[in-house]
Amino acid sequence: MASWEDVDRVAAVLPDTAADGDRTWRVHGRTFVWERPLRAKDRAELGDAAPSEPPAAFYVADEGEKEALLGDEPGTFFTTSHFAGYAVVLARLDRVPVPELEELVQDAWLARAPKRLAAQYLEESE
């Protein structure tokens, strides 16, 4: 299963990506994946389903993708009211297989990268 070291390894090869010491990765200054400790309100909403470790937050392409992840793997992916209306999903990293993590990080990067940079990356990846 995935770890923060895996997140860093995957994100590090994406163009124009910068990481800082608090487990936040940005593309062209825009955050695309980060550690998101749960707040008291989040824990109250989640109840017994709240993870003990801080989850990873990933931008996704849109609300449809968010809902698909939440529906397909509710034991791994979740959200809170804080993220209502935002294309962001929270994940328990210890339940995410590394190949799926690679796709999540790349998709998060694509969702936040400038359009020209994203298009160039996709063209070069083919």
ABEGO torsion letter per residue (X at the ends): XBBAAAAAAAAAABBGBBBBAAGBBBBGGBBABBBBBBBAAAAAAAEAABBABBBBBBBBABAAAAAAAAAABAAABBBBAAABGBBBBBBBAAABBAAAAAAAAAAAAAAABBAAAAAAAAAAAX
